[in-house]
Amino acid sequence: MPSTLDYTPVIEKLLDKSRQGRLPWEPYEYQQFRCTVDQYTFTIRQRDSGYTLRMHDSDLNEIFSLNAEDEVVFTGESAKVYNDLSELYELARRKALKVDEKLAGVSALLDKV
């Protein structure tokens, strides 16, 4: 039986680089955002019950797909994965949609009204 893959280092680095604004997140499809780093593409998606993070190579092979479901009671590692993907989704959304810039712009417009 193959060993379980450890996505934690990849998720932590995606979070760190996203917090620093260093990843080129862009809108992809409805409630999805993606960024490409060299030959790898990451896609984060929000669903009704949680989040999905996927990684593909340049040949469009899926390297991994990780789902984190919203649970009534979080426990251990599932809580960390859910919280990490939730934060990553929000960072990607804000970067891809330029949320901070748009809020600053509308605030300036409202000052003129």
Secondary structure, 3 states (H helix, E strand, C coil): CCCCCCCHHHHHHHHHHHHCCCCCCEECCCCEEEEEECCEEEEEEEECCEEEEEEECCCCCEEEEEEEECCCCCCHHHHHHHHHHHHHHHHHHHHHCCHHHHHHHHHHHHHHC
